[in-house]
Amino acid sequence: MSPSRRFRFVQFEFAWPLGPDPGRYSIREHLGEGIRWIIVLNVLGAPERRLLRRRRGARDVPPGPSPSPVVTSRATLIDTVAMDGERAAEAWLRSADLEALASDAVARLNRVLHAQRVATADPATREVALSRALVVRIGYGDGERVADGRWERASELVRGAEPGPLRRVSLRPQERLAAVLAGRDPVLACEELALRARSDLDAERWREAALQLGVALDAALAELEPWRDQGGLGARLDELAARRAEVQAAATTALQGGIEEGQIAVVAFVLGRLEAALRARTAGGV
C-alpha cells in the first residue's frame, strides 16, 4: 500500500450496542465487484455486560445505586477508493458536503444493521438515525490509522437538537404520549405499519416498502373512518382510497420479485399522504 494514499471515512458514536460483533466488515455494492467499503465496529467506554442470561438469579442492592456503565458503540465507514496524497485529501475535506456524506454513511450503516437483524432473526436490532448519534466525524487518514479509529484530519458535524417549530406544533409528541398513556387516545395499527414502511422506503428497500404500505393503507382506511369528520380527514381518506389500486399493484409486483420505478414513486407519494392523514387526526388535540 502506497504511504501517500489517503482514505475518506465517516465515523459515528452511539450510546447503545449496535448489534454486530466488533470487527472489520467488507461491503460490496454489487455481487462480483470488488470491496467498496470497510466498516469497523468497536465498543467503547464500558466493561462488557452479559445481559439476559438464561439462568438468572436475584441479589440485594442498596438504595440509590450508582448508574450502570453505558456502552458506547463506534462505527467507522471507510471508502476504499484512495486519494493520491495529503494535498488531494485536504482539498476534498475543505470542499466536502459533510451533511450529505453523513446521511449517505448512516444509510450504509443501516443496511449493515438490517442485515444483522435478518441474519440473527432478532427483531430487537434497530437501525439508527443521524440525529441520534453522539458524534459524527468526517475526515481522512492512511489505511491502518483510519481502520484503528484514528485520522490525520477530521471535521465534526454539529447536530441540531430540536425539530423545527412547525413539526413541534403539528405533532405535539409529548401531548400525544400523555394521551396514549392515560388511555385517552389509541395507538392505531396503521401508525406502526406506516412507520415500518417509512423505514423501508428511506433505506431504499423498495419491495418491503410497497408490501408494508399495502397493509398500512388498508388498515388506515378502516381505522381512521371514525375520525372522518375531524379536521378535513374525510377528504384525505377519499384521496387515499382512490390510490389504493395503485398501491396494491405495486405490492403485487413486489411479491413477484421486483418493482418498477414508477411504482416506487407511487409508494413514496401515497405514504407521504398517509402520514399527513395520521398527523391530521391528532393535529386538533386528542
C-alpha atoms as a printed R data frame, in Angstrom:
    type eleno elety resid chain resno       x       y       z
1   ATOM     1    CA   MET     A     1   0.000   0.000   0.000
2   ATOM     2    CA   SER     A     2   1.442   3.355  -1.010
3   ATOM     3    CA   PRO     A     3   2.256   5.575   2.017
4   ATOM     4    CA   SER     A     4   0.980   8.627   0.112
5   ATOM     5    CA   ARG     A     5  -2.573   7.311  -0.245
6   ATOM     6    CA   ARG     A     6  -5.307   8.702   1.998
7   ATOM     7    CA   PHE     A     7  -8.744   7.246   2.665
8   ATOM     8    CA   ARG     A     8 -12.002   9.037   3.432
9   ATOM     9    CA   PHE     A     9 -14.047   7.997   6.441
10  ATOM    10    CA   VAL     A    10 -17.233   8.847   8.307
11  ATOM    11    CA   GLN     A    11 -17.352   7.886  11.976
12  ATOM    12    CA   PHE     A    12 -20.345   7.683  14.319
13  ATOM    13    CA   GLU     A    13 -20.717   7.057  18.035
14  ATOM    14    CA   PHE     A    14 -23.980   5.862  19.589
15  ATOM    15    CA   ALA     A    15 -24.901   5.335  23.245
16  ATOM    16    CA   TRP     A    16 -26.016   1.713  22.856
17  ATOM    17    CA   PRO     A    17 -24.737  -1.566  21.361
18  ATOM    18    CA   LEU     A    18 -25.429  -1.615  17.628
19  ATOM    19    CA   GLY     A    19 -25.688  -5.398  17.418
20  ATOM    20    CA   PRO     A    20 -22.916  -6.870  15.241
21  ATOM    21    CA   ASP     A    21 -19.786  -8.093  17.000
22  ATOM    22    CA   PRO     A    22 -16.838  -5.688  16.992
23  ATOM    23    CA   GLY     A    23 -14.560  -6.134  13.996
24  ATOM    24    CA   ARG     A    24 -13.990  -5.199  10.364
25  ATOM    25    CA   TYR     A    25 -16.596  -5.977   7.740
26  ATOM    26    CA   SER     A    26 -16.265  -5.694   3.950
27  ATOM    27    CA   ILE     A    27 -19.102  -4.296   1.849
28  ATOM    28    CA   ARG     A    28 -19.577  -4.794  -1.886
29  ATOM    29    CA   GLU     A    29 -22.001  -2.636  -3.841
30  ATOM    30    CA   HIS     A    30 -22.872  -5.469  -6.236
31  ATOM    31    CA   LEU     A    31 -22.123  -9.168  -6.464
32  ATOM    32    CA   GLY     A    32 -18.917  -9.840  -8.367
33  ATOM    33    CA   GLU     A    33 -17.433  -6.371  -7.771
34  ATOM    34    CA   GLY     A    34 -14.505  -5.530  -5.531
35  ATOM    35    CA   ILE     A    35 -14.817  -4.392  -1.934
36  ATOM    36    CA   ARG     A    36 -16.133  -0.817  -1.979
37  ATOM    37    CA   TRP     A    37 -16.414  -0.030   1.737
38  ATOM    38    CA   ILE     A    38 -14.931  -1.229   5.004
39  ATOM    39    CA   ILE     A    39 -16.934  -0.773   8.191
40  ATOM    40    CA   VAL     A    40 -15.109  -1.027  11.519
41  ATOM    41    CA   LEU     A    41 -17.237  -1.576  14.638
42  ATOM    42    CA   ASN     A    42 -15.935  -1.060  18.183
43  ATOM    43    CA   VAL     A    43 -17.393  -0.887  21.685
44  ATOM    44    CA   LEU     A    44 -16.018   1.844  23.947
45  ATOM    45    CA   GLY     A    45 -16.264   3.191  27.436
46  ATOM    46    CA   ALA     A    46 -17.763   0.377  29.482
47  ATOM    47    CA   PRO     A    47 -16.953  -3.171  30.571
48  ATOM    48    CA   GLU     A    48 -18.766  -5.977  28.796
49  ATOM    49    CA   ARG     A    49 -22.028  -6.928  30.458
50  ATOM    50    CA   ARG     A    50 -23.829 -10.144  29.586
51  ATOM    51    CA   LEU     A    51 -27.487  -9.201  29.738
52  ATOM    52    CA   LEU     A    52 -30.457 -11.551  29.912
53  ATOM    53    CA   ARG     A    53 -28.566 -14.729  30.713
54  ATOM    54    CA   ARG     A    54 -30.566 -17.896  30.502
55  ATOM    55    CA   ARG     A    55 -30.076 -18.637  34.187
56  ATOM    56    CA   ARG     A    56 -30.548 -15.526  36.239
57  ATOM    57    CA   GLY     A    57 -30.645 -15.028  39.958
58  ATOM    58    CA   ALA     A    58 -31.549 -12.090  42.161
59  ATOM    59    CA   ARG     A    59 -29.375 -10.138  44.543
60  ATOM    60    CA   ASP     A    60 -30.000  -7.369  47.025
61  ATOM    61    CA   VAL     A    61 -28.986  -3.836  46.061
62  ATOM    62    CA   PRO     A    62 -28.573  -0.811  48.307
63  ATOM    63    CA   PRO     A    63 -30.898   2.208  47.982
64  ATOM    64    CA   GLY     A    64 -29.769   4.809  45.461
65  ATOM    65    CA   PRO     A    65 -27.422   2.621  43.394
66  ATOM    66    CA   SER     A    66 -24.869   4.198  41.106
67  ATOM    67    CA   PRO     A    67 -25.769   4.363  37.407
68  ATOM    68    CA   SER     A    68 -24.807   1.291  35.408
69  ATOM    69    CA   PRO     A    69 -21.995   1.709  32.867
70  ATOM    70    CA   VAL     A    70 -23.153   2.776  29.423
71  ATOM    71    CA   VAL     A    71 -21.859   1.082  26.301
72  ATOM    72    CA   THR     A    72 -20.776   3.427  23.504
73  ATOM    73    CA   SER     A    73 -20.601   1.963  20.013
74  ATOM    74    CA   ARG     A    74 -18.296   3.414  17.367
75  ATOM    75    CA   ALA     A    75 -18.860   2.717  13.683
76  ATOM    76    CA   THR     A    76 -16.293   3.889  11.111
77  ATOM    77    CA   LEU     A    77 -17.205   3.627   7.434
78  ATOM    78    CA   ILE     A    78 -14.121   3.766   5.192
79  ATOM    79    CA   ASP     A    79 -14.181   4.444   1.439
80  ATOM    80    CA   THR     A    80 -11.731   2.042  -0.222
81  ATOM    81    CA   VAL     A    81 -11.198   4.401  -3.179
82  ATOM    82    CA   ALA     A    82  -7.964   6.131  -2.182
83  ATOM    83    CA   MET     A    83  -6.975   9.766  -2.708
84  ATOM    84    CA   ASP     A    84  -3.489  10.471  -4.025
85  ATOM    85    CA   GLY     A    85  -1.688  12.237  -1.230
86  ATOM    86    CA   GLU     A    86  -2.386  14.644   1.606
87  ATOM    87    CA   ARG     A    87  -2.911  17.681  -0.638
88  ATOM    88    CA   ALA     A    88  -5.750  15.975  -2.535
89  ATOM    89    CA   ALA     A    89  -7.241  14.741   0.709
90  ATOM    90    CA   GLU     A    90  -7.153  18.207   2.260
91  ATOM    91    CA   ALA     A    91  -8.818  19.733  -0.800
92  ATOM    92    CA   TRP     A    92 -11.542  17.099  -0.622
93  ATOM    93    CA   LEU     A    93 -12.248  17.770   3.055
94  ATOM    94    CA   ARG     A    94 -12.416  21.550   2.541
95  ATOM    95    CA   SER     A    95 -14.994  21.242  -0.236
96  ATOM    96    CA   ALA     A    96 -16.953  18.228   1.038
97  ATOM    97    CA   ASP     A    97 -20.679  18.395   1.781
98  ATOM    98    CA   LEU     A    98 -20.419  16.963   5.284
99  ATOM    99    CA   GLU     A    99 -24.168  16.664   5.812
100 ATOM   100    CA   ALA     A   100 -24.620  14.670   2.602
101 ATOM   101    CA   LEU     A   101 -21.662  12.417   3.395
102 ATOM   102    CA   ALA     A   102 -23.029  11.719   6.884
103 ATOM   103    CA   SER     A   103 -26.513  10.960   5.545
104 ATOM   104    CA   ASP     A   104 -25.111   8.565   2.956
105 ATOM   105    CA   ALA     A   105 -22.921   6.850   5.558
106 ATOM   106    CA   VAL     A   106 -25.751   6.358   8.049
107 ATOM   107    CA   ALA     A   107 -27.818   4.779   5.258
108 ATOM   108    CA   ARG     A   108 -24.984   2.304   4.611
109 ATOM   109    CA   LEU     A   109 -24.669   1.609   8.334
110 ATOM   110    CA   ASN     A   110 -28.390   0.908   8.465
111 ATOM   111    CA   ARG     A   111 -28.010  -1.629   5.677
112 ATOM   112    CA   VAL     A   112 -25.464  -3.430   7.869
113 ATOM   113    CA   LEU     A   113 -27.846  -3.355  10.835
114 ATOM   114    CA   HIS     A   114 -30.721  -4.572   8.673
115 ATOM   115    CA   ALA     A   115 -28.564  -7.493   7.534
116 ATOM   116    CA   GLN     A   116 -27.702  -8.196  11.196
117 ATOM   117    CA   ARG     A   117 -31.398  -8.272  12.131
118 ATOM   118    CA   VAL     A   118 -32.167 -10.726   9.332
119 ATOM   119    CA   ALA     A   119 -29.063 -12.876   9.901
120 ATOM   120    CA   THR     A   120 -29.757 -13.235  13.641
121 ATOM   121    CA   ALA     A   121 -33.572 -13.248  13.329
122 ATOM   122    CA   ASP     A   122 -33.524 -10.664  16.130
123 ATOM   123    CA   PRO     A   123 -36.306  -8.068  15.769
124 ATOM   124    CA   ALA     A   124 -34.774  -6.042  18.618
125 ATOM   125    CA   THR     A   125 -31.842  -4.986  16.412
126 ATOM   126    CA   ARG     A   126 -32.667  -1.415  15.458
127 ATOM   127    CA   GLU     A   127 -31.499   0.932  12.776
128 ATOM   128    CA   VAL     A   128 -30.095   4.350  13.656
129 ATOM   129    CA   ALA     A   129 -30.847   7.964  12.816
130 ATOM   130    CA   LEU     A   130 -28.269  10.656  12.208
131 ATOM   131    CA   SER     A   131 -29.925  12.809  14.861
132 ATOM   132    CA   ARG     A   132 -29.289  10.086  17.488
133 ATOM   133    CA   ALA     A   133 -25.513   9.996  17.006
134 ATOM   134    CA   LEU     A   134 -23.439  11.303  19.890
135 ATOM   135    CA   VAL     A   135 -20.658  12.262  17.492
136 ATOM   136    CA   VAL     A   136 -20.279  12.425  13.707
137 ATOM   137    CA   ARG     A   137 -16.734  12.829  12.343
138 ATOM   138    CA   ILE     A   138 -15.673  13.063   8.706
139 ATOM   139    CA   GLY     A   139 -12.057  13.061   7.624
140 ATOM   140    CA   TYR     A   140  -9.159  11.151   6.140
141 ATOM   141    CA   GLY     A   141  -6.024   9.232   7.042
142 ATOM   142    CA   ASP     A   142  -3.839   6.373   5.930
143 ATOM   143    CA   GLY     A   143  -5.461   2.952   5.810
144 ATOM   144    CA   GLU     A   144  -4.292   1.414   9.073
145 ATOM   145    CA   ARG     A   145  -4.751   4.603  11.056
146 ATOM   146    CA   VAL     A   146  -8.336   5.043   9.885
147 ATOM   147    CA   ALA     A   147  -9.121   1.371  10.457
148 ATOM   148    CA   ASP     A   148  -7.967   1.801  14.077
149 ATOM   149    CA   GLY     A   149 -10.354   4.715  14.586
150 ATOM   150    CA   ARG     A   150  -7.709   7.442  14.216
151 ATOM   151    CA   TRP     A   151  -7.097  10.025  11.487
152 ATOM   152    CA   GLU     A   152  -4.873  12.802  10.172
153 ATOM   153    CA   ARG     A   153  -7.598  15.416   9.689
154 ATOM   154    CA   ALA     A   154 -11.285  15.353  10.558
155 ATOM   155    CA   SER     A   155 -14.237  17.684  10.989
156 ATOM   156    CA   GLU     A   156 -17.020  17.117  13.485
157 ATOM   157    CA   LEU     A   157 -20.582  17.654  12.332
158 ATOM   158    CA   VAL     A   158 -22.578  19.777  14.770
159 ATOM   159    CA   ARG     A   159 -26.083  18.424  15.135
160 ATOM   160    CA   GLY     A   160 -29.206  20.449  15.967
161 ATOM   161    CA   ALA     A   161 -31.054  19.028  18.955
162 ATOM   162    CA   GLU     A   162 -34.621  20.165  18.346
163 ATOM   163    CA   PRO     A   163 -37.069  19.665  15.468
164 ATOM   164    CA   GLY     A   164 -38.398  22.688  13.622
165 ATOM   165    CA   PRO     A   165 -41.280  24.712  15.082
166 ATOM   166    CA   LEU     A   166 -43.848  23.527  12.526
167 ATOM   167    CA   ARG     A   167 -43.183  19.888  13.363
168 ATOM   168    CA   ARG     A   168 -43.394  20.569  17.099
169 ATOM   169    CA   VAL     A   169 -46.727  22.364  16.757
170 ATOM   170    CA   SER     A   170 -48.372  19.887  14.398
171 ATOM   171    CA   LEU     A   171 -47.337  16.685  16.121
172 ATOM   172    CA   ARG     A   172 -47.102  17.689  19.801
173 ATOM   173    CA   PRO     A   173 -45.363  14.399  20.663
174 ATOM   174    CA   GLN     A   174 -45.376  14.912  24.428
175 ATOM   175    CA   GLU     A   175 -49.092  15.738  24.470
176 ATOM   176    CA   ARG     A   176 -49.827  12.675  22.330
177 ATOM   177    CA   LEU     A   177 -47.680  10.449  24.539
178 ATOM   178    CA   ALA     A   178 -49.535  11.620  27.632
179 ATOM   179    CA   ALA     A   179 -52.885  10.959  25.954
180 ATOM   180    CA   VAL     A   180 -51.853   7.454  24.909
181 ATOM   181    CA   LEU     A   181 -50.530   6.551  28.355
182 ATOM   182    CA   ALA     A   182 -53.681   7.926  30.020
183 ATOM   183    CA   GLY     A   183 -55.896   5.868  27.732
184 ATOM   184    CA   ARG     A   184 -57.429   8.930  26.062
185 ATOM   185    CA   ASP     A   185 -56.068   8.151  22.590
186 ATOM   186    CA   PRO     A   186 -55.358   4.814  20.908
187 ATOM   187    CA   VAL     A   187 -52.255   3.761  19.055
188 ATOM   188    CA   LEU     A   188 -53.526   2.599  15.674
189 ATOM   189    CA   ALA     A   189 -52.081  -0.404  13.893
190 ATOM   190    CA   CYS     A   190 -51.718   1.670  10.733
191 ATOM   191    CA   GLU     A   191 -49.400   4.084  12.568
192 ATOM   192    CA   GLU     A   192 -46.861   1.359  13.304
193 ATOM   193    CA   LEU     A   193 -47.235  -0.107   9.818
194 ATOM   194    CA   ALA     A   194 -46.670   3.325   8.251
195 ATOM   195    CA   LEU     A   195 -43.515   3.767  10.345
196 ATOM   196    CA   ARG     A   196 -42.195   0.446   9.093
197 ATOM   197    CA   ALA     A   197 -42.976   1.442   5.506
198 ATOM   198    CA   ARG     A   198 -41.151   4.752   6.015
199 ATOM   199    CA   SER     A   199 -38.109   2.951   7.426
200 ATOM   200    CA   ASP     A   200 -38.022   0.630   4.415
201 ATOM   201    CA   LEU     A   201 -38.542   3.447   1.924
202 ATOM   202    CA   ASP     A   202 -35.797   5.609   3.446
203 ATOM   203    CA   ALA     A   203 -33.443   2.615   3.319
204 ATOM   204    CA   GLU     A   204 -34.340   2.008  -0.357
205 ATOM   205    CA   ARG     A   205 -35.856  -1.376   0.416
206 ATOM   206    CA   TRP     A   206 -38.439  -0.741  -2.276
207 ATOM   207    CA   ARG     A   207 -40.183  -4.126  -2.247
208 ATOM   208    CA   GLU     A   208 -40.566  -4.167   1.523
209 ATOM   209    CA   ALA     A   209 -41.874  -0.582   1.479
210 ATOM   210    CA   ALA     A   210 -44.522  -1.466  -1.109
211 ATOM   211    CA   LEU     A   211 -45.652  -4.508   0.856
212 ATOM   212    CA   GLN     A   212 -45.785  -2.600   4.147
213 ATOM   213    CA   LEU     A   213 -47.681   0.283   2.598
214 ATOM   214    CA   GLY     A   214 -50.276  -2.049   1.112
215 ATOM   215    CA   VAL     A   215 -51.166  -3.353   4.567
216 ATOM   216    CA   ALA     A   216 -50.800   0.071   6.229
217 ATOM   217    CA   LEU     A   217 -53.171   1.692   3.750
218 ATOM   218    CA   ASP     A   218 -55.876  -0.937   4.189
219 ATOM   219    CA   ALA     A   219 -55.588  -0.633   7.973
220 ATOM   220    CA   ALA     A   220 -55.705   3.166   7.805
221 ATOM   221    CA   LEU     A   221 -58.827   3.274   5.638
222 ATOM   222    CA   ALA     A   222 -60.601   1.134   8.221
223 ATOM   223    CA   GLU     A   223 -59.149   2.589  11.419
224 ATOM   224    CA   LEU     A   224 -59.411   6.289  10.520
225 ATOM   225    CA   GLU     A   225 -63.053   6.149   9.438
226 ATOM   226    CA   PRO     A   226 -64.426   7.133  12.900
227 ATOM   227    CA   TRP     A   227 -62.487  10.421  12.610
228 ATOM   228    CA   ARG     A   228 -63.729  11.209   9.068
229 ATOM   229    CA   ASP     A   229 -65.493  14.415  10.166
230 ATOM   230    CA   GLN     A   230 -62.480  15.745  12.073
231 ATOM   231    CA   GLY     A   231 -60.197  18.361  10.517
232 ATOM   232    CA   GLY     A   232 -60.962  17.556   6.907
233 ATOM   233    CA   LEU     A   233 -59.844  13.964   7.352
234 ATOM   234    CA   GLY     A   234 -62.671  12.708   5.131
235 ATOM   235    CA   ALA     A   235 -61.160  14.276   2.003
236 ATOM   236    CA   ARG     A   236 -57.783  12.758   2.867
237 ATOM   237    CA   LEU     A   237 -59.334   9.308   3.276
238 ATOM   238    CA   ASP     A   238 -61.121   9.640  -0.073
239 ATOM   239    CA   GLU     A   239 -57.808  10.573  -1.711
240 ATOM   240    CA   LEU     A   240 -56.084   7.566  -0.153
241 ATOM   241    CA   ALA     A   241 -58.899   5.229  -1.185
242 ATOM   242    CA   ALA     A   242 -58.587   6.471  -4.774
243 ATOM   243    CA   ARG     A   243 -54.890   5.464  -4.801
244 ATOM   244    CA   ARG     A   244 -55.449   2.036  -3.229
245 ATOM   245    CA   ALA     A   245 -55.439   0.148  -6.543
246 ATOM   246    CA   GLU     A   246 -52.055   1.636  -7.495
247 ATOM   247    CA   VAL     A   247 -50.593   0.702  -4.112
248 ATOM   248    CA   GLN     A   248 -51.929  -2.837  -4.323
249 ATOM   249    CA   ALA     A   249 -50.498  -3.184  -7.841
250 ATOM   250    CA   ALA     A   250 -47.088  -2.134  -6.510
251 ATOM   251    CA   ALA     A   251 -47.391  -4.649  -3.666
252 ATOM   252    CA   THR     A   252 -48.324  -7.411  -6.122
253 ATOM   253    CA   THR     A   253 -45.319  -6.593  -8.301
254 ATOM   254    CA   ALA     A   254 -43.136  -6.629  -5.185
255 ATOM   255    CA   LEU     A   255 -44.428 -10.093  -4.310
256 ATOM   256    CA   GLN     A   256 -43.353 -11.287  -7.742
257 ATOM   257    CA   GLY     A   257 -39.760 -10.255  -7.045
258 ATOM   258    CA   GLY     A   258 -39.354  -6.707  -8.329
259 ATOM   259    CA   ILE     A   259 -40.886  -3.264  -8.527
260 ATOM   260    CA   GLU     A   260 -40.927  -0.647 -11.257
261 ATOM   261    CA   GLU     A   261 -39.549   2.872 -10.898
262 ATOM   262    CA   GLY     A   262 -42.964   4.453 -11.387
263 ATOM   263    CA   GLN     A   263 -44.402   2.237  -8.669
264 ATOM   264    CA   ILE     A   264 -41.680   3.350  -6.253
265 ATOM   265    CA   ALA     A   265 -42.812   6.928  -6.887
266 ATOM   266    CA   VAL     A   266 -46.411   5.909  -6.148
267 ATOM   267    CA   VAL     A   267 -45.353   4.258  -2.879
268 ATOM   268    CA   ALA     A   268 -43.405   7.351  -1.812
269 ATOM   269    CA   PHE     A   269 -46.266   9.714  -2.668
270 ATOM   270    CA   VAL     A   270 -49.057   7.693  -1.058
271 ATOM   271    CA   LEU     A   271 -47.004   7.030   2.063
272 ATOM   272    CA   GLY     A   272 -46.489  10.781   2.419
273 ATOM   273    CA   ARG     A   273 -50.252  11.355   2.064
274 ATOM   274    CA   LEU     A   274 -50.958   8.625   4.625
275 ATOM   275    CA   GLU     A   275 -48.531  10.215   7.078
276 ATOM   276    CA   ALA     A   276 -50.274  13.569   6.529
277 ATOM   277    CA   ALA     A   277 -53.643  11.968   7.301
278 ATOM   278    CA   LEU     A   278 -52.278  10.473  10.518
279 ATOM   279    CA   ARG     A   279 -50.951  13.879  11.569
280 ATOM   280    CA   ALA     A   280 -54.283  15.479  10.730
281 ATOM   281    CA   ARG     A   281 -56.082  13.114  13.106
282 ATOM   282    CA   THR     A   282 -54.129  14.404  16.102
283 ATOM   283    CA   ALA     A   283 -53.484  17.997  14.977
284 ATOM   284    CA   GLY     A   284 -56.637  19.304  16.654
285 ATOM   285    CA   GLY     A   285 -55.817  17.763  20.010
286 ATOM   286    CA   VAL     A   286 -56.520  14.348  21.486
